[in-house]
Amino acid sequence: MGGGLGLIALAYAVRPRSEVLGTTLALLGLVATAATAFFLTGVTGYLGEGGTERVAAYPLPLGLALAALALWRLGPPTTADVQEARPGRRELRAQARDERASRARERDEALEAALRTTSGSRTDADAGELEDPWAGSGRRD
């Protein structure tokens, strides 16, 4: 079962370089994992015990050989392959931190602009009393 899951993991690692190879490895891993589960639960009526065991075991060396040949033919990864990869956790955290700082800066600028407009429209009579815009009228009828 571990070999089939390993092939599925290898498929996702190889997928940015070759979509066909990644799909093939994922299918081989899925077949191996399913056959292993069938063998362990005793569902071997169609292929027999030996056939189910072979279907569970043979996709691993086949998939590894196929991946080795395909990666050898593709050559070393290019900068385009590396740039297509998803950003790492550090990059995602840095982007989120920059976005939060940008929003905070915009909020502060908006608050300062609102303060300038409200303080500029006051008269001298209103300057002494500070008004709370969220407070009620103070009396309920």
Contacts in CASP RR format, 6 or more apart in sequence:
PFRMAT RR
TARGET T0000
AUTHOR 0000-0000-0000
METHOD contacts of the structure
MODEL  1
MGGGLGLIALAYAVRPRSEVLGTTLALLGLVATAATAFFLTGVTGYLGEG
GTERVAAYPLPLGLALAALALWRLGPPTTADVQEARPGRRELRAQARDER
ASRARERDEALEAALRTTSGSRTDADAGELEDPWAGSGRRD
1 33 0 8 1.000
1 36 0 8 1.000
1 37 0 8 1.000
1 40 0 8 1.000
2 33 0 8 1.000
2 36 0 8 1.000
3 29 0 8 1.000
3 32 0 8 1.000
3 33 0 8 1.000
3 60 0 8 1.000
4 28 0 8 1.000
4 29 0 8 1.000
4 30 0 8 1.000
4 32 0 8 1.000
4 33 0 8 1.000
4 36 0 8 1.000
4 59 0 8 1.000
4 60 0 8 1.000
5 29 0 8 1.000
5 33 0 8 1.000
6 29 0 8 1.000
7 25 0 8 1.000
7 26 0 8 1.000
7 28 0 8 1.000
7 29 0 8 1.000
7 32 0 8 1.000
7 59 0 8 1.000
7 60 0 8 1.000
7 63 0 8 1.000
7 64 0 8 1.000
8 25 0 8 1.000
8 26 0 8 1.000
8 29 0 8 1.000
8 30 0 8 1.000
8 33 0 8 1.000
10 25 0 8 1.000
10 64 0 8 1.000
10 67 0 8 1.000
11 21 0 8 1.000
11 22 0 8 1.000
11 23 0 8 1.000
11 24 0 8 1.000
11 25 0 8 1.000
11 26 0 8 1.000
11 29 0 8 1.000
12 22 0 8 1.000
12 26 0 8 1.000
14 21 0 8 1.000
14 22 0 8 1.000
14 25 0 8 1.000
14 67 0 8 1.000
14 70 0 8 1.000
14 71 0 8 1.000
15 21 0 8 1.000
15 22 0 8 1.000
15 23 0 8 1.000
16 81 0 8 1.000
16 84 0 8 1.000
16 85 0 8 1.000
17 71 0 8 1.000
17 74 0 8 1.000
17 77 0 8 1.000
17 81 0 8 1.000
18 70 0 8 1.000
18 74 0 8 1.000
21 66 0 8 1.000
21 67 0 8 1.000
21 70 0 8 1.000
21 71 0 8 1.000
24 63 0 8 1.000
24 66 0 8 1.000
25 63 0 8 1.000
25 66 0 8 1.000
25 67 0 8 1.000
28 59 0 8 1.000
28 62 0 8 1.000
28 63 0 8 1.000
28 66 0 8 1.000
29 59 0 8 1.000
31 55 0 8 1.000
31 59 0 8 1.000
32 55 0 8 1.000
32 56 0 8 1.000
32 57 0 8 1.000
32 59 0 8 1.000
32 60 0 8 1.000
35 52 0 8 1.000
35 55 0 8 1.000
35 56 0 8 1.000
35 59 0 8 1.000
36 56 0 8 1.000
38 44 0 8 1.000
38 52 0 8 1.000
38 56 0 8 1.000
39 49 0 8 1.000
39 52 0 8 1.000
39 53 0 8 1.000
39 56 0 8 1.000
43 52 0 8 1.000
44 50 0 8 1.000
44 51 0 8 1.000
44 52 0 8 1.000
45 52 0 8 1.000
47 55 0 8 1.000
87 95 0 8 1.000
END
